[in-house]
Amino acid sequence: MSPAPVPARGGRVNWRKLNNALHRDVGYLIVGLTIVYAVSGLAVNHRADWNPSYRVGKRALEIAPIAANERDEIVRQAREALALGEPRAVFRPDPQTLQLFYEKESYSVDLPTGAVIVDGVRKRPVLWEMNQLHLNTPKGAWTWIADLYALALLFVSVSGLFVLKGKTGITGRGAWLTGAGIGIAVASWLLLVPR
């Protein structure tokens, strides 16, 4: 943290210097969380186009056709042909199909032909963790950290209005830009949020 602001003449605190020092230091403090929220926000905003937390893949395999009639024997032959352990669940959606479910993959076996479709799910490294934080999955202590971060963002936003003086500050160009930003938020709220 910065040293305490030097009192102005007359023993009063120089509020602009204090504001600038706090704005700078709090800004540095929240850089890491801002990166997490920004990257995750971009990813989650486009979840209609892709899965931001998981990589979903599909592949095809071939095994010998399975002609057994009993469910346990069908499962045994399929597991043996695919070199798989005990599944979490087994399902027969129809007489020609066997589905085997594992933690990260599922196998759909066409019994008469031996064609197998494997659907796999893998966490996206780093992005999965960022999304969990952004969506407050951990709860508990993380909720407090996220709340403090939100308050820090609020402080940095408001204190930033008073960093510069004159025509580039809040009494000049800054007022127009601030007004435009607020206008975008209000217009989006009125026009885009379903009622």
CORURSUL-V602603 format. One record per backbone hydrogen bond with DSSP energy under -0.5 kcal/mol. NH is the residue of the N-H (numbers start at 1). CO is the residue of the C=O. If there is no record, write none. Layout:
BEGIN
nh=NH co=CO
nh=NH co=CO
END
This chain:
BEGIN
nh=8 co=12
nh=11 co=8
nh=14 co=6
nh=15 co=13
nh=18 co=14
nh=19 co=15
nh=20 co=16
nh=21 co=17
nh=22 co=18
nh=23 co=19
nh=24 co=20
nh=25 co=21
nh=26 co=22
nh=27 co=23
nh=28 co=24
nh=29 co=25
nh=30 co=26
nh=31 co=28
nh=34 co=30
nh=35 co=31
nh=36 co=32
nh=37 co=33
nh=38 co=34
nh=39 co=35
nh=40 co=36
nh=41 co=37
nh=42 co=38
nh=43 co=39
nh=44 co=40
nh=45 co=41
nh=46 co=42
nh=46 co=43
nh=47 co=44
nh=49 co=46
nh=50 co=46
nh=52 co=50
nh=55 co=122
nh=56 co=54
nh=57 co=55
nh=57 co=120
nh=59 co=118
nh=61 co=116
nh=63 co=114
nh=66 co=111
nh=67 co=65
nh=74 co=70
nh=75 co=71
nh=76 co=72
nh=77 co=73
nh=78 co=74
nh=79 co=75
nh=80 co=76
nh=81 co=77
nh=82 co=78
nh=83 co=79
nh=83 co=80
nh=84 co=79
nh=88 co=101
nh=89 co=101
nh=91 co=99
nh=93 co=91
nh=94 co=97
nh=97 co=94
nh=98 co=109
nh=99 co=91
nh=100 co=107
nh=101 co=89
nh=102 co=105
nh=106 co=119
nh=107 co=100
nh=108 co=117
nh=109 co=98
nh=109 co=107
nh=110 co=108
nh=110 co=115
nh=111 co=96
nh=111 co=109
nh=114 co=110
nh=116 co=61
nh=117 co=108
nh=118 co=59
nh=118 co=116
nh=119 co=106
nh=119 co=117
nh=120 co=57
nh=120 co=118
nh=121 co=104
nh=122 co=55
nh=124 co=53
nh=125 co=123
nh=127 co=125
nh=128 co=124
nh=130 co=126
nh=131 co=127
nh=132 co=128
nh=133 co=129
nh=134 co=130
nh=135 co=131
nh=136 co=133
nh=137 co=132
nh=142 co=139
nh=143 co=140
nh=144 co=140
nh=145 co=141
nh=146 co=142
nh=147 co=143
nh=148 co=144
nh=149 co=145
nh=150 co=146
nh=151 co=147
nh=152 co=148
nh=153 co=149
nh=154 co=150
nh=155 co=151
nh=156 co=152
nh=157 co=153
nh=158 co=154
nh=159 co=155
nh=160 co=156
nh=161 co=157
nh=161 co=158
nh=162 co=159
nh=163 co=160
nh=168 co=165
nh=169 co=166
nh=170 co=161
nh=170 co=164
nh=172 co=169
nh=173 co=167
nh=174 co=169
nh=175 co=169
nh=175 co=172
nh=176 co=172
nh=177 co=173
nh=178 co=174
nh=179 co=175
nh=180 co=176
nh=181 co=177
nh=182 co=178
nh=183 co=179
nh=184 co=180
nh=185 co=181
nh=186 co=182
nh=187 co=183
nh=188 co=184
nh=189 co=185
nh=190 co=186
nh=191 co=187
nh=192 co=188
nh=193 co=188
nh=193 co=189
nh=194 co=192
END
